[in-house]
């Protein structure tokens, strides 16, 4: 049961000398990836008791001063791209016996729920190398690996940036983050014979807003959206358990609409190999003030309910999570 292959681009061009690497660092104007120390955190249980790995890729909220100076936006506007406080909502899973990985760098700086090199040529002052994916739907919307816009379609940067800077962010932040996630999943598969990635996110309570903050849509979101790539990234039985549990806790639940799961769900979800991936999107109005980016008292209740969800998922018999050939061999 091998994990999906790493998505790493072909290396091209001559190797850089130490002096050219130093000059590249000097040209960086929009944030140094080494400002994040550590770039992410892994909260591990004393002993892993369930075949689940929880991941919060978008809840980072450290904004380097150089990045803020290079941006068109004030800090609150930048933070609207965050899945604010999501790592707090799922912190209870650690005591249940599951690891929790979460980023410290913000989504507006680097999005690890994308391919390694999904980049928008419009935001760069130089040519992009051939291995870059410039034509994905996410790039077209300005939300690539290095986002050009925040989620309300407002441009992030005052000026174009260089490809060298994007490459540094990817090498110093993106690749180590996914290496850590792969390691957690591999350890889990080795221990349990299967592994489940729960990719944890939040969503605006309404449709997109224009730059003035006016709602462009009457799209009122459900409380929670479960994404399993239309039953291709995760056992439908597991998604059923999550849906029933959340509905029993009083939440309105949608499946795969409007979010079916991003890169992480699609890339890591291999149910036939015993590796499952499910995305959870939580309506921000349930636990935070969306305008002020601040916690509400209700956050404690949502955290308790997410811990209960993890408990119910962990209590499910793992037989349907393990590929048939292994289940048969064990019987």
Secondary structure, 3 states (H helix, E strand, C coil): CCCCCCCCCCCCCCCCCHHHHHHHHHCCCCCCHHHCCCCEEEECCCCCCCCEEEEECCCCCECCHHHHHHECCCHHHHHCCCCCCHHHHCCCHHHHCCEEEEECECCCCCCCCCCCCECCHHHECCCCCCCCECCCHHHHCCCCCCCCECCCCCECECCCECHHHHHHHHHHHHHHHHHHHHHHHHHHHHHHCCEEEEEEEEECCCCCECCCCCECCCCCCCCEEEECCCCCCCCHHHHHHHHHHHHHCCCCEEECCCCCCCHHHHHHCEHHHCEEEEEEEEEHHHCEECCCCEECCCHHHHHHHHHHHHHHHHHCCHHHHCCHHHHHHHC
